[in-house]
Amino acid sequence: MNIPDEFEETPQINIVPMIDVIFAILTFFIMASLFLSRSEGLPVNLPKASTAQSQQQSKIAITINESGQISLNRRTVALNELASQIQTLMGTQTTALVVINADTKVEHGQVIAVMDALRTVEGAQVGIATQRSAAPAQ
């Protein structure tokens, strides 16, 4: 009796699971890079300045949004409690850079009131966040 030979399939590498793993890793790195570029303050429209210089990310960020609400490191705080909260955040540090992120629509007097409160905190160095404009003003 004649028995037919079995057909041998050529070995193949299934790459579908490998592609799934690559996409999972790619998704992880995209999400991780988004979290690295986040700033400490709340999102506001910063004013532009032609002489702006980049500085290190500060640990203390004060945000004044469009409606004039003051936030300290993303937590809403009253103006009269601002100095004591910053003193608590500074702890034993002798100096700390405090950056004010004020929306362009915030009244000038509100920013000055925050700066006055910061002047009462010993060792607090005040900075105002801006965005670089496209071309320097002449």
Secondary structure, DSSP 4 states (H G I P E B T S, - for coil): --PPPPPPPPP----HHHHHHHHHHHHHHHHHHHHHT--SS----PPEETT----PPPSEEEEE-TT--EEETTEE--GGGHHHHHHHHHTT-S-EEEEEEE-TTS-HHHHHHHHHHHHTSTTEEEEE--EE-SS---
